[in-house]
Amino acid sequence: MKKYIHIKKEERNEISILVNMGYKITDIAKALGRDAGTISRELSRNHKRRYGIDGPYEALSADHKAYVRRKYAKCQNKKIRESKPLLEFIVAGLKNSWSPDIISGRMVEERQPFYASKTAIYQYLYSPYGQHLCKYLPSKKYNRKPHNRSKIKKVMIPSRVGIELRSAEINTKSTYGHYEGDTLVSGKQYHTTTSLSVLYERKARYIKAEKISSLKPDVFNQAVLNMSKNIQLFLSCTLDNGIENTHHTDLKTKLNIDTYFCDPYSSWQKPGVENANKLIRRFIPKGANINKYSNGYIQYHINKLNNTPRKILGYKTPTEVMLENDLLVVNNTNLVDNKHQLERALVALRG
């Protein structure tokens, strides 16, 4: 998608001359290398108007009208700039890796005396006043950008069961215990096979991750077995057609689960783990060398994600949901620490 560039003052001078010479909109657009719709909107928005009567298009007047419109458009987030407690709450949330949606939801959950919607927060961040805070956004982006969907390599999977045969309770997320699995690989430039195996509970939004030395099926299977040790309920796992999943029948036997597979080049059919990958990419950027990240570093950030409130969970955390529904082995001291990590985060946010 080609990035749009606002019409410049020099272009308005040319438009004014060509309009007064009687040229058509399509001819003006062709001469300036612009879309005809762009020229049409420019003429309708910025022509002179006095006492409700449309006048001619003049470059100086048009440029001033465009300037005023953009100036006041940037002031829509004035409420955030003028409320110090509101701004401090937003900044604290951003520094704690919370998205604007979560920040807005926690304001309601905690019954704060102030409020800003996620849209208002994004508008503030993308304005000149909030640009310096965009570095704390999970995406690290300073404006909205289109997302490109990448394809995955098709591999023949023996005894493969297609996703279309999944039961209704899995598709509707009506019960717990149904997972999605995937892997994140290192950048090609590092010439390493070290990857990250990921499991995602579809209903509780709980994430598990473990570093693996390669995408060999037996290595991936062992990682899944390791991650499942403190999981109380594991009924199914939805996978893609990657080479690491060719020995899925071993997982079915050892864990007594059902395995399902997405259609080729259809990673969107397991959106939960794809979103989890996106969250993980906050602290392990795409193209990075995963081998350089320690297990402690990885688990620290996975715990942080699992202790972040989620709107879909009524602003509870995935860890809270898993523990409330007895989905985890609670005699593990790490889980106790994880359960209280949210409380420490909230204390820091309010402090």
C-alpha positions as CSV (number, residue, x, y, z in Angstrom):
1,M,0.0,0.0,0.0
2,K,1.5,3.4,-1.1
3,K,1.8,5.8,1.8
4,Y,-0.4,8.9,1.4
5,I,1.4,12.3,1.3
6,H,-0.6,15.5,2.1
7,I,-0.9,18.0,-0.7
8,K,1.9,20.6,-0.4
9,K,1.7,24.4,-0.8
10,E,3.5,24.3,-4.2
11,E,0.9,21.8,-5.4
12,R,-1.9,24.0,-4.3
13,N,-0.4,26.8,-6.4
14,E,-0.4,24.6,-9.5
15,I,-4.0,23.4,-8.8
16,S,-5.2,27.0,-8.5
17,I,-3.5,27.9,-11.8
18,L,-4.9,24.9,-13.7
19,V,-8.4,25.3,-12.2
20,N,-8.5,28.9,-13.3
21,M,-7.4,27.9,-16.8
22,G,-10.4,25.5,-17.0
23,Y,-8.6,22.2,-16.8
24,K,-10.6,19.1,-15.7
25,I,-10.0,17.3,-12.4
26,T,-8.6,14.2,-14.2
27,D,-6.2,16.4,-16.2
28,I,-5.0,18.2,-13.1
29,A,-4.5,14.9,-11.3
30,K,-2.5,13.5,-14.2
31,A,-0.3,16.6,-14.3
32,L,0.5,16.4,-10.6
33,G,0.8,12.6,-10.4
34,R,-2.1,12.4,-8.0
35,D,-5.3,10.4,-7.8
36,A,-8.3,12.2,-9.2
37,G,-10.2,11.7,-5.9
38,T,-7.4,13.5,-4.0
39,I,-7.8,16.5,-6.2
40,S,-11.6,16.4,-6.0
41,R,-11.5,16.3,-2.2
42,E,-8.9,19.2,-2.1
43,L,-11.2,21.4,-4.2
44,S,-14.3,20.6,-2.2
45,R,-12.7,21.0,1.2
46,N,-10.5,24.1,0.7
47,H,-12.3,26.3,-1.8
48,K,-13.3,29.8,-0.6
49,R,-16.7,30.1,1.0
50,R,-18.3,33.3,2.2
51,Y,-21.8,33.7,3.7
52,G,-22.6,30.1,2.7
53,I,-21.8,30.8,-1.0
54,D,-19.0,28.7,-2.7
55,G,-16.3,30.8,-4.2
56,P,-13.2,30.1,-6.3
57,Y,-10.2,27.9,-5.3
58,E,-7.2,30.0,-4.2
59,A,-3.9,28.5,-3.1
60,L,-3.2,30.8,-0.1
61,S,-6.7,30.4,1.3
62,A,-6.7,26.6,0.7
63,D,-3.4,26.2,2.4
64,H,-4.6,28.1,5.5
65,K,-7.8,26.1,5.7
66,A,-5.9,22.8,5.5
67,Y,-3.5,24.1,8.3
68,V,-6.4,25.0,10.6
69,R,-8.1,21.7,10.0
70,R,-5.0,19.7,10.9
71,K,-4.2,21.9,13.9
72,Y,-7.6,21.3,15.5
73,A,-7.6,17.7,14.6
74,K,-4.6,17.2,16.8
75,C,-6.4,18.8,19.7
76,Q,-9.0,16.0,20.0
77,N,-6.9,14.5,22.8
78,K,-6.9,17.7,24.8
79,K,-8.6,15.9,27.8
80,I,-5.6,13.7,28.3
81,R,-3.1,16.6,28.1
82,E,-5.1,18.6,30.6
83,S,-5.6,15.8,33.2
84,K,-2.3,15.0,35.0
85,P,-3.7,12.0,36.9
86,L,-5.1,10.5,33.7
87,L,-1.9,11.1,31.8
88,E,0.2,9.6,34.6
89,F,-2.0,6.5,34.7
90,I,-1.6,6.0,30.9
91,V,2.1,6.5,31.0
92,A,2.5,4.0,33.9
93,G,0.4,1.5,32.0
94,L,2.5,1.9,28.8
95,K,5.7,1.4,30.8
96,N,4.3,-1.8,32.2
97,S,3.8,-3.1,28.6
98,W,0.0,-2.6,28.7
99,S,-1.9,-1.8,25.5
100,P,-4.2,1.3,25.3
101,D,-7.1,-1.2,25.3
102,I,-6.0,-2.7,28.7
103,I,-5.2,0.7,30.2
104,S,-8.7,1.9,29.3
105,G,-10.4,-1.2,30.7
106,R,-8.5,-1.0,34.0
107,M,-9.7,2.5,34.5
108,V,-13.2,1.2,34.5
109,E,-12.3,-1.9,36.5
110,E,-10.6,0.2,39.2
111,R,-13.4,2.9,39.1
112,Q,-10.9,5.6,38.6
113,P,-12.3,9.2,38.6
114,F,-11.0,9.7,35.1
115,Y,-11.4,7.8,31.8
116,A,-10.1,7.7,28.3
117,S,-11.1,5.3,25.6
118,K,-8.5,3.2,23.8
119,T,-9.2,5.3,20.6
120,A,-8.5,8.5,22.5
121,I,-5.2,7.1,23.9
122,Y,-4.1,6.0,20.5
123,Q,-5.0,9.5,19.1
124,Y,-2.9,11.1,21.8
125,L,0.1,8.8,21.2
126,Y,0.0,9.3,17.4
127,S,-0.2,13.1,17.9
128,P,2.8,15.4,18.3
129,Y,2.2,15.5,22.0
130,G,2.4,11.7,22.6
131,Q,5.0,10.6,20.0
132,H,7.7,10.2,22.6
133,L,5.5,7.6,24.4
134,C,5.0,5.4,21.3
135,K,8.3,3.6,22.1
136,Y,6.4,1.9,25.0
137,L,3.6,0.5,22.7
138,P,3.8,-3.3,22.3
139,S,4.1,-2.7,18.5
140,K,6.8,0.0,18.9
141,K,5.0,1.8,16.0
142,Y,4.5,5.5,15.7
143,N,1.5,5.2,13.3
144,R,-0.8,2.6,12.0
145,K,0.6,0.3,9.3
146,P,-1.0,-2.5,7.2
147,H,-0.1,-6.1,8.2
148,N,1.4,-8.5,5.7
149,R,0.4,-12.1,6.0
150,S,3.3,-14.6,5.5
151,K,3.0,-18.1,4.1
152,I,4.3,-21.3,5.7
153,K,5.9,-24.2,4.0
154,K,3.7,-27.1,3.2
155,V,4.8,-30.5,4.6
156,M,3.1,-33.9,4.2
157,I,1.8,-34.9,7.6
158,P,1.1,-38.6,8.2
159,S,-2.3,-39.4,9.8
160,R,-3.2,-35.8,9.5
161,V,-6.7,-34.7,10.8
162,G,-8.0,-31.5,9.3
163,I,-9.3,-28.6,11.4
164,E,-12.7,-29.0,9.8
165,L,-13.2,-32.1,12.0
166,R,-12.7,-30.2,15.2
167,S,-15.7,-30.4,17.6
168,A,-18.0,-27.5,18.2
169,E,-16.8,-27.1,21.8
170,I,-13.3,-26.4,20.5
171,N,-14.4,-24.0,17.8
172,T,-16.6,-22.0,20.2
173,K,-14.1,-22.1,23.1
174,S,-16.8,-23.4,25.4
175,T,-14.4,-25.6,27.3
176,Y,-10.9,-25.4,28.6
177,G,-8.0,-27.7,27.8
178,H,-7.7,-27.1,24.0
179,Y,-4.4,-25.7,22.9
180,E,-2.7,-24.3,19.7
181,G,0.9,-24.9,19.0
182,D,3.5,-23.1,16.9
183,T,7.2,-22.2,16.6
184,L,9.2,-19.0,16.2
185,V,12.5,-19.3,14.3
186,S,15.7,-17.2,14.4
187,G,16.7,-14.9,11.6
188,K,18.2,-16.6,8.5
189,Q,21.3,-14.4,8.7
190,Y,22.4,-16.0,11.9
191,H,22.5,-19.6,10.4
192,T,21.2,-21.2,13.6
193,T,18.4,-23.7,14.1
194,T,17.5,-22.5,17.6
195,S,13.8,-21.8,17.8
196,L,11.0,-21.2,20.3
197,S,8.1,-23.6,20.7
198,V,4.9,-22.1,21.9
199,L,1.6,-23.5,23.3
200,Y,-1.5,-21.4,23.8
201,E,-4.7,-22.3,25.7
202,R,-7.6,-21.1,23.5
203,K,-10.1,-20.1,26.2
204,A,-7.8,-18.9,29.0
205,R,-5.4,-17.2,26.7
206,Y,-2.5,-18.8,28.6
207,I,0.9,-19.0,27.0
208,K,3.7,-21.5,27.4
209,A,7.1,-21.3,25.6
210,E,10.3,-23.2,25.6
211,K,13.5,-22.7,23.6
212,I,14.5,-25.7,21.4
213,S,17.7,-26.5,19.5
214,S,16.0,-27.3,16.2
215,L,12.8,-27.9,14.4
216,K,13.3,-31.7,14.4
217,P,10.0,-33.4,15.3
218,D,11.4,-35.3,18.3
219,V,12.9,-32.1,19.7
220,F,9.6,-30.2,19.3
221,N,7.6,-33.1,20.9
222,Q,9.9,-33.1,23.9
223,A,9.3,-29.4,24.4
224,V,5.6,-29.9,24.3
225,L,5.9,-32.7,26.8
226,N,8.0,-30.5,29.1
227,M,5.5,-27.6,28.9
228,S,2.5,-29.9,29.6
229,K,3.9,-31.2,32.9
230,N,2.1,-28.6,35.0
231,I,-1.0,-28.5,32.9
232,Q,-4.0,-30.3,34.5
233,L,-6.2,-30.5,31.5
234,F,-4.8,-31.1,28.0
235,L,-7.4,-32.4,25.5
236,S,-6.4,-31.3,22.0
237,C,-3.8,-29.3,20.1
238,T,-4.2,-27.5,16.8
239,L,-1.0,-27.3,14.7
240,D,0.2,-26.1,11.3
241,N,1.8,-28.2,8.6
242,G,5.4,-27.5,9.6
243,I,8.1,-30.2,9.6
244,E,8.3,-30.1,13.4
245,N,4.8,-31.6,13.6
246,T,5.3,-34.7,11.5
247,H,5.6,-36.9,14.6
248,H,2.3,-35.7,16.1
249,T,1.1,-39.2,16.6
250,D,3.7,-39.6,19.4
251,L,2.2,-36.7,21.2
252,K,-1.3,-38.1,20.8
253,T,-0.1,-41.4,22.4
254,K,1.9,-39.9,25.2
255,L,-0.5,-37.1,26.2
256,N,-3.7,-38.8,25.2
257,I,-4.8,-35.8,23.2
258,D,-6.3,-35.1,19.7
259,T,-4.3,-33.2,17.2
260,Y,-5.8,-31.1,14.4
261,F,-4.1,-29.3,11.5
262,C,-4.8,-26.1,9.7
263,D,-5.2,-25.9,5.9
264,P,-1.9,-25.2,4.0
265,Y,-1.0,-21.5,4.1
266,S,-3.8,-20.8,6.6
267,S,-2.1,-19.8,9.8
268,W,-5.0,-17.5,10.5
269,Q,-7.0,-20.7,11.4
270,K,-5.1,-20.8,14.7
271,P,-5.3,-17.0,15.6
272,G,-4.7,-17.5,19.3
273,V,-1.1,-18.7,19.1
274,E,-0.5,-16.3,16.2
275,N,-1.5,-13.4,18.5
276,A,0.7,-15.0,21.2
277,N,3.6,-15.0,18.8
278,K,3.0,-11.3,18.2
279,L,3.1,-10.6,21.9
280,I,6.3,-12.6,22.2
281,R,7.9,-10.6,19.4
282,R,7.8,-7.6,21.8
283,F,10.8,-9.0,23.6
284,I,12.2,-11.3,20.9
285,P,12.0,-9.2,17.7
286,K,11.3,-10.9,14.4
287,G,14.6,-11.9,12.7
288,A,16.5,-12.0,16.1
289,N,18.9,-14.8,17.1
290,I,16.8,-16.7,19.6
291,N,20.0,-18.6,20.8
292,K,21.1,-15.3,22.4
293,Y,18.1,-15.2,24.8
294,S,18.4,-17.1,28.0
295,N,15.7,-19.4,29.3
296,G,15.3,-17.1,32.3
297,Y,14.8,-14.1,30.1
298,I,12.1,-15.9,28.1
299,Q,10.2,-17.3,31.1
300,Y,10.3,-13.9,32.8
301,H,8.5,-12.2,29.9
302,I,6.1,-15.2,29.3
303,N,5.1,-14.8,33.0
304,K,4.6,-11.1,32.4
305,L,2.3,-11.8,29.5
306,N,0.3,-14.3,31.5
307,N,-0.1,-11.8,34.3
308,T,-1.3,-9.0,32.0
309,P,-5.1,-8.3,32.2
310,R,-7.0,-9.2,29.1
311,K,-10.2,-7.5,27.9
312,I,-11.7,-10.8,26.6
313,L,-11.2,-12.3,30.2
314,G,-13.1,-9.4,31.8
315,Y,-9.7,-7.8,32.6
316,K,-8.5,-10.8,34.5
317,T,-5.2,-12.3,33.8
318,P,-4.6,-15.7,32.0
319,T,-2.9,-17.0,35.1
320,E,-5.8,-16.0,37.3
321,V,-8.2,-17.8,35.0
322,M,-6.0,-20.9,34.9
323,L,-5.7,-21.1,38.7
324,E,-9.4,-20.3,39.3
325,N,-10.4,-23.3,37.0
326,D,-7.8,-25.7,38.5
327,L,-6.0,-26.0,35.1
328,L,-2.5,-25.8,36.6
329,V,-0.5,-27.8,39.1
330,V,-0.5,-25.4,42.0
331,N,2.2,-27.0,44.1
332,N,4.8,-25.4,41.8
333,T,6.3,-22.4,43.7
334,N,6.9,-20.7,40.4
335,L,3.1,-20.6,39.8
336,V,2.6,-19.0,43.2
337,D,5.1,-16.3,42.3
338,N,3.3,-15.8,38.9
339,K,-0.1,-15.5,40.7
340,H,1.2,-12.6,42.7
341,Q,3.1,-10.9,39.9
342,L,-0.1,-9.1,38.8
343,E,-0.6,-7.7,42.3
344,R,2.9,-6.3,42.3
345,A,2.4,-4.8,38.9
346,L,-0.9,-3.1,40.0
347,V,0.8,-1.7,43.1
348,A,3.6,-0.3,41.0
349,L,1.0,1.2,38.6
350,R,-1.0,2.9,41.3
351,G,2.1,4.0,43.3
